[in-house]
C-alpha cells in the first residue's frame, strides 16, 4: 500500500518531467523535407506552419529542383561601400528547401583592408574558410573575461565563431579576399554591434549610451546621426 502511495505522489512529477523532456529539443523530422511556401498555401496545418518559421510546407507533389538550388555564388559581391566588404547570403530566403534543415552559407568578399564589422549571429555558429587571400579574424568571449581570440588566416584555412559571440574579419592584404562561411541555422540572423547600439529605432537614450561608453553625449549624438 505504501508503494502505491509513493507512485501516486510521484506521478504528477514524472508526468511533468516527461512533458519537459518532450519539448526540450527540436522534434525529429517526420518527412523528407519542408520546402517553405512563401504564400502560406501549402501542405501543413496552421500549428505546423507556426513551427516552420511561420511558413507552411509546400505540397511535396509541387516541389521542384529549383526549391533546393541557388545560382550566382561565383559572382563577386559589390565591395564599394564604407566597409569594403559584401556578403552574399544563401539562407532559407534564397533556398526554400533549407526550411527546417538547420544550415545555410554565405559568400564574403573583401576589398583591400575591407572589414566585416563586429557582429554576432543569435541563432548560429559560423565556420569560415578562406578561398583567396589573407584574412584577420577574431571573436571576443563573454563577460567578465572579454578575451579576444584572433588569428590570421591564409588560403584554405578554417576558423570557427561560436554562436552568440561578437566576431569580425578584416582583409589585411592589398588584394581582394574571398571567404565562404557555413552557419548552423537556416536563418542565422545578424546583429551588427554599431547598428544595434547607435542605429536603434527609436534611439537609445544618449544619457544611457554616454554612461555606457564613458563619453560626452555630443559624441553619442554625432555617432547616432551617422546611422
MIZA-621630 format. One line per 10 residues: number of its first residue (from 1); for each residue y, x, z of C-alpha. Coordinates in nm, 4 decimals. Example, Ala and Ser with C-alpha at 12.3 -4.5 7.8 and 13.67 -1.06 7.14 Angstrom:
REM MIZA-621630
1	-0.4500 1.2300 0.7800 ~ -0.1060 1.3670 0.7140 .
END
This chain:
REM MIZA-621630
1	0.0000 0.0000 0.0000 ~ 0.2371 0.2861 0.0848 ~ 0.1753 0.4404 -0.2568 ~ 0.2689 0.1124 -0.4245 ~ 0.5962 0.1042 -0.2326 ~ 0.6737 0.4595 -0.3437 ~ 0.6081 0.3681 -0.7051 ~ 0.8283 0.0600 -0.6767 ~ 1.1087 0.2643 -0.5236 ~ 1.0831 0.5345 -0.7858 .
11	1.0540 0.3033 -1.0851 ~ 1.4312 0.2496 -1.1330 ~ 1.4907 0.6233 -1.1030 ~ 1.2172 0.7033 -1.3536 ~ 1.3483 0.4411 -1.5935 ~ 1.6991 0.5863 -1.5669 ~ 1.5647 0.9372 -1.6240 ~ 1.3671 0.8400 -1.9327 ~ 1.6667 0.6481 -2.0660 ~ 1.8903 0.9518 -2.0257 .
21	1.6336 1.1776 -2.1879 ~ 1.6066 0.9379 -2.4797 ~ 1.9780 0.9681 -2.5573 ~ 2.0218 1.3356 -2.4600 ~ 1.9921 1.4649 -2.8170 ~ 2.0351 1.3517 -3.1743 ~ 1.7433 1.1319 -3.2804 ~ 1.4863 1.2724 -3.5171 ~ 1.5348 1.1585 -3.8743 ~ 1.3037 0.8782 -3.9811 .
31	1.3849 0.9144 -4.3502 ~ 1.4185 1.1891 -4.6090 ~ 1.7985 1.1716 -4.6292 ~ 2.1017 0.9520 -4.5764 ~ 2.3419 1.0049 -4.8643 ~ 2.6829 0.8920 -4.7397 ~ 2.8040 0.5746 -4.9068 ~ 3.1821 0.6040 -4.9030 ~ 3.2119 0.2368 -4.9996 ~ 3.0064 0.1283 -4.6966 .
41	2.7913 -0.0875 -4.9228 ~ 2.4713 0.0933 -4.8543 ~ 2.1268 0.0601 -4.7161 ~ 2.1844 0.0793 -4.3411 ~ 2.2763 -0.1856 -4.0910 ~ 2.6069 -0.1663 -3.9020 ~ 2.4530 0.0030 -3.5981 ~ 2.3016 0.2793 -3.8092 ~ 2.6205 0.3176 -4.0138 ~ 2.8209 0.3885 -3.6999 .
51	2.5811 0.6708 -3.6131 ~ 2.6201 0.8201 -3.9619 ~ 2.9870 0.9199 -3.9358 ~ 3.0906 0.5590 -3.9952 ~ 2.9248 0.5601 -4.3366 ~ 2.6229 0.3600 -4.4416 ~ 2.3332 0.5222 -4.6205 ~ 2.3300 0.4766 -4.9949 ~ 2.0285 0.2856 -5.1163 ~ 1.7673 0.5586 -5.1894 .
61	1.6985 0.3991 -5.5246 ~ 2.0582 0.4727 -5.6267 ~ 2.0599 0.8377 -5.5168 ~ 2.1188 1.0966 -5.7907 ~ 2.1122 1.4762 -5.8112 ~ 2.4930 1.4808 -5.8047 ~ 2.4800 1.3444 -5.4482 ~ 2.3342 1.6820 -5.3440 ~ 2.5400 1.9074 -5.5702 ~ 2.8814 2.0756 -5.5818 .
71	3.0273 2.2797 -5.8679 ~ 3.3053 2.5357 -5.8660 ~ 3.2366 2.7618 -5.5687 ~ 3.2559 3.0586 -5.8057 ~ 3.6252 2.9855 -5.8680 ~ 3.8734 3.1824 -5.6519 ~ 4.0980 2.9795 -5.4234 ~ 4.4770 2.9929 -5.4508 ~ 4.5982 3.2541 -5.2014 ~ 4.9648 3.2143 -5.2976 .
81	5.0689 3.0825 -4.9581 ~ 5.2244 3.2387 -4.6444 ~ 4.8784 3.3201 -4.5034 ~ 4.7441 3.4830 -4.8176 ~ 4.4111 3.3031 -4.7862 ~ 4.2361 2.9978 -4.9262 ~ 3.9362 2.8002 -4.8003 ~ 3.7154 2.6035 -5.0392 ~ 3.5022 2.3682 -4.8277 ~ 3.1611 2.2287 -4.9124 .
91	3.1087 1.9689 -4.6410 ~ 2.9887 1.6094 -4.6391 ~ 3.3213 1.5172 -4.8005 ~ 3.2192 1.7157 -5.1106 ~ 2.8406 1.6599 -5.0978 ~ 2.7478 1.3128 -4.9692 ~ 2.3851 1.4253 -4.9405 ~ 2.4795 1.6535 -4.6492 ~ 2.5222 1.3465 -4.4303 ~ 2.3059 1.3786 -4.1141 .
101	2.1725 1.7216 -4.2190 ~ 2.3981 1.9217 -3.9850 ~ 2.5002 2.2011 -4.2209 ~ 2.7862 2.2959 -4.4555 ~ 2.9584 2.6004 -4.6038 ~ 3.2925 2.7330 -4.7246 ~ 3.4208 2.9996 -4.9602 ~ 3.7156 3.2000 -4.8278 ~ 3.9459 3.4086 -5.0479 ~ 4.1882 3.6626 -4.9029 .
111	4.4762 3.8333 -5.0814 ~ 4.5525 4.1897 -4.9664 ~ 4.6394 4.1662 -4.5944 ~ 4.5833 3.7925 -4.6066 ~ 4.4656 3.6207 -4.2883 ~ 4.2838 3.3113 -4.1708 ~ 4.4935 3.2328 -3.8655 ~ 4.3337 3.1923 -3.5204 ~ 4.1443 2.8636 -3.5126 ~ 3.8232 2.7091 -3.3874 .
121	3.5601 2.4632 -3.5056 ~ 3.4964 2.1897 -3.2485 ~ 3.1580 2.0967 -3.3910 ~ 3.0042 2.4102 -3.5408 ~ 2.9005 2.7698 -3.5059 ~ 3.0005 2.9759 -3.8101 ~ 2.8110 3.2617 -3.9738 ~ 3.0156 3.4635 -4.2252 ~ 2.9100 3.7197 -4.4828 ~ 3.1450 3.9382 -4.6873 .
131	3.0804 3.9223 -5.0616 ~ 3.3552 4.1625 -5.1716 ~ 3.5962 4.3906 -4.9841 ~ 3.6632 4.4795 -4.6205 ~ 3.7414 4.2206 -4.3554 ~ 3.8546 4.2420 -3.9948 ~ 3.7056 3.9585 -3.7896 ~ 3.7014 3.8613 -3.4248 ~ 3.6764 3.5896 -3.1628 ~ 3.8006 3.5505 -2.8061 .
141	3.5793 3.4454 -2.5177 ~ 3.6836 3.1572 -2.2934 ~ 3.8783 3.1790 -1.9666 ~ 3.9017 3.3701 -1.7440 ~ 3.7867 3.6791 -1.9369 ~ 3.9551 3.6077 -2.2731 ~ 3.7747 3.9094 -2.4145 ~ 3.8389 3.9979 -2.7783 ~ 3.5203 4.0788 -2.9679 ~ 3.6089 4.2154 -3.3112 .
151	3.4644 4.4236 -3.5926 ~ 3.5485 4.5472 -3.9417 ~ 3.3007 4.4158 -4.1959 ~ 3.2093 4.5630 -4.5313 ~ 3.0414 4.4059 -4.8315 ~ 2.7124 4.2498 -4.7257 ~ 2.7918 4.2493 -4.3516 ~ 2.7434 3.9333 -4.1448 ~ 2.9273 3.8089 -3.8340 ~ 2.8849 3.5015 -3.6115 .
161	3.1620 3.2948 -3.4493 ~ 3.0195 3.0829 -3.1629 ~ 3.1045 2.7153 -3.1569 ~ 3.4372 2.6231 -2.9985 ~ 3.5717 2.9789 -2.9656 ~ 3.9020 3.0870 -3.1207 ~ 3.8474 3.3297 -3.4081 ~ 4.0272 3.4859 -3.7046 ~ 3.9818 3.7002 -4.0162 ~ 4.2109 3.9472 -4.1945 .
171	4.1832 4.1402 -4.5179 ~ 4.2595 4.4999 -4.4225 ~ 4.2480 4.6424 -4.7722 ~ 4.4530 4.6495 -5.0889 ~ 4.2090 4.4419 -5.2932 ~ 4.1044 4.0783 -5.2797 ~ 3.8240 3.9834 -5.0409 ~ 3.5696 3.7044 -5.0779 ~ 3.3514 3.5691 -4.7978 ~ 3.1031 3.2856 -4.7632 .
181	3.0507 3.1034 -4.4325 ~ 2.7763 2.8688 -4.3231 ~ 2.8513 2.6158 -4.0479 ~ 2.6124 2.4239 -3.8249 ~ 2.7654 2.0833 -3.8951 ~ 2.8082 1.8614 -4.1989 ~ 3.1686 1.8119 -4.0807 ~ 3.2626 2.1085 -3.8570 ~ 3.6318 2.0288 -3.8226 ~ 3.9005 2.2919 -3.7806 .
191	4.1852 2.3237 -3.5298 ~ 4.4366 2.5962 -3.6141 ~ 4.5961 2.7039 -3.2876 ~ 4.9552 2.7268 -3.4136 ~ 4.9330 2.3852 -3.5815 ~ 4.7786 2.2227 -3.2761 ~ 5.0322 2.3682 -3.0310 ~ 5.3528 2.3638 -3.2355 ~ 5.2785 2.1063 -3.5028 ~ 5.1512 1.8129 -3.2982 .
201	5.2879 1.4688 -3.3823 ~ 5.4825 1.3806 -3.1766 ~ 5.5830 1.7242 -3.0495 ~ 5.4533 1.8575 -2.7214 ~ 5.7465 1.8810 -2.4824 ~ 5.9453 2.2033 -2.5222 ~ 5.9522 2.2318 -2.1421 ~ 5.5726 2.2434 -2.1334 ~ 5.5438 2.4969 -2.4129 ~ 5.8262 2.7134 -2.2762 .
211	5.6445 2.7413 -1.9453 ~ 5.3065 2.7910 -2.1097 ~ 5.4299 3.0785 -2.3272 ~ 5.6929 3.2041 -2.0815 ~ 5.9721 3.1944 -2.3400 ~ 6.3053 3.0175 -2.3799 ~ 6.2970 2.6565 -2.5020 ~ 6.5110 2.7511 -2.8021 ~ 6.2339 2.9788 -2.9247 ~ 5.9831 2.6970 -2.8926 .
221	6.2102 2.4637 -3.0868 ~ 6.2533 2.7202 -3.3630 ~ 5.8757 2.7559 -3.3973 ~ 5.8182 2.3794 -3.3889 ~ 6.0741 2.3384 -3.6643 ~ 5.8545 2.5525 -3.8915 ~ 5.5687 2.3074 -3.8527 .
END
